[in-house]
């Protein structure tokens, strides 16, 4: 198609008769001048800027509109090139094509920037084409200042962005349906409110599918058809999961550009909360009265003459009257049996000061009330009434008295038990001691308590080496400490103490320091040492006795063996055999006393479960173990427990081919499980096997195992199902186990 510039050129040429006549008649100089003037008038009156330039970019002609828009004179423009007013010329990819390759009258439309004489820049739309003037190709360009259009487009984009932002952040549901009633547009909030994953699941669905009651839908459509709009129409919508949603719909019809009805658009609002609020509002008056009467404090409203205007149930109960019986009477008549106001009454004082006043009042029967008076102001700022809040604090005062007495008894108990308590605030390094702690440390109670920096001389070097890292562990990891230490008094004497400490926290749960107790255990230590010495003597005596008895038994068994060899009477031989069995039983009993005597004689130690199990791995029975990293605090004789369990499996678990041992963490405790694939233990024997003397061998193994474990609070029980194998569970208390990384 020919360009609009070709048409423009033909019109110009026709108007000013630039083209020569077909017969080649030469025009006169006057005719040429007239035609040029006409051409210039047409060009200058054009509503668009006209630029004509040669293929080197030099302007050949411009119109008046170009002069007005650029701010240059015609003479200035005709001395300039395209690059002088279009700084983007070099960047246009089509410049080379338009100037060199395009055919005459092929048009190019593009947007660029023009620079005015004052340096300002405005956007321009250019319609450019190659034309032939006076036999030479040149570029004719019509340019339009599109500043207003650009601003309108920017405003439109901003409006669209604003609209999109409003819709995307709309808390209610915006929707639009088409002529068929299908949803064509919906805000993102619809997916959230109706329980869908995305709005794509809603678009295209008939709007009627969301209405629970078809009659409501029909009524809605009737009203909107007749009136053109519906406001706050309450309905029930169906959510994706089938539940219902009370909603309010406000909608109107919308029309296309021709004015024809195109569909319905509007807003759906979730009114669940409004429904709840309406229900709450209906009950508010009843609830207000119920709340006032249910308040655990007395609530009374007075006029300025101290006459009761309103009283709640607690107020009435305090004097044994119904609240309505109190209305119109003075407060001092009701509670104090007086004919005039009480002196220093907090309620009357609040009327005088205009502020909340508080105080304690004792009534004739001895009860104590905490009274708070609050003035009530009218619109002019004058006191129009008084509110009294009252609380019977008789029991609280008694409790405070009892608490003070209990604290005194606790103090006496601390003194009797030689226990002192302390509290340390880390930020200020300030310490508080109880009186008993001063006594234990042998320090003057009139002196300030030692702070943390001053504590080192209070203990022997060995004790401080234990206490200092324990304090840091407690601060950093929250691990409480419990240590037996040696405290050095100012006179140089040593006291044995048991020190406990744990974190102190503020109301936000942040650690602010430590608190704990110190008990003087010097006498206990002395008693323990004396007891240890007595036990040592008893063990020596028992050892000597066992040794002598065993020597006698060996002699007895030797003579029994000689006598049995010489005995010819079978009856006598049987008697001798019974005597021999009795002697051997005595010997086993003596050996048991040796083992039992060792129970609890040594301090419990931390032992790796895997190392304990390794002692039974060479028994010939395959053992599978899964207890890596666990340690238990137990008597050193705990190895005997696993040895007894293995011996029990080998002797009694007929057909057993393996033993499986593993650990489980249960609610802070550790369970060590021993399981074999033998026949198991009958239900009626599960507890008896732990009794002393029960069993086919000595009857001491499982009894001794339970005793060893119980020293540190470890429980053992047989929990297997008979017929599927024995299962022994050893449950370690929370403080009796720990786990470390590694292979221990």
ABEGO torsion letter per residue (X at the ends): XBBAAAAAAAAAAAAAGABBBAAGBBBBAAAAAAAAAAAAAAAAABABBBBBBBAAGBBABBBAAAAAAAGBBAAAAAABBAAAABAAAAABAAAAAAAAABBBGBBBBBBBBBBBAAGBBBBBBBBBBBBBBGGBBBBBBBBBBAAAAAAAAAAAAAAAAAAAAAAAABABBBBBBBAAGBBABBBAAAAAAAGBABAAAABGBBAAAABABAAAAAAAAAAAAAAGBBBGBBBBBBBAAGBBBBBBBBBBBBBBAAGBBAEBBEBBBBAAAAAAAAAAAAAAAAAAAAAAAABABBBBBBBAAGBBABBBAAAAAAAGBBAAAABGBBAAAAAAGBABBBBGBAAAAAAAAGBBBBBBBBBAAGBBBBBBBBBBBBAAGBBABBBBBBBBAAAAAAAAAAAAAAAAAAAAAAAAAGBBBBBBBAAAGBBBBBAAAAAAAGBBAABBBBBAAAAAAABBAAAAAAAAAAAAAAAAAGBBBBBBBBBBBAAGBBBBBBBBBBBBBBAAGBBAEBBBBBBBAAAAAAAAAAAAAAAAAAAAAAAAAAAAAAAAAAAAAAAAAAAAAABABAAAAAAAAAAAAAAAAAAAAAAAAAAAAABGABBBBBBBAAAAAAAAAAAGBBBBBBABGBBBBBBAAAAAAAAAAAAAAAAABBGBABBBBBBBBBGGBBBBBBBBABAEBBAAAAAAAABBGBEABAGAAAAAAAAAAAAAGBBBBBABBBGAEBBBBBBBBAAABBBBBEAX
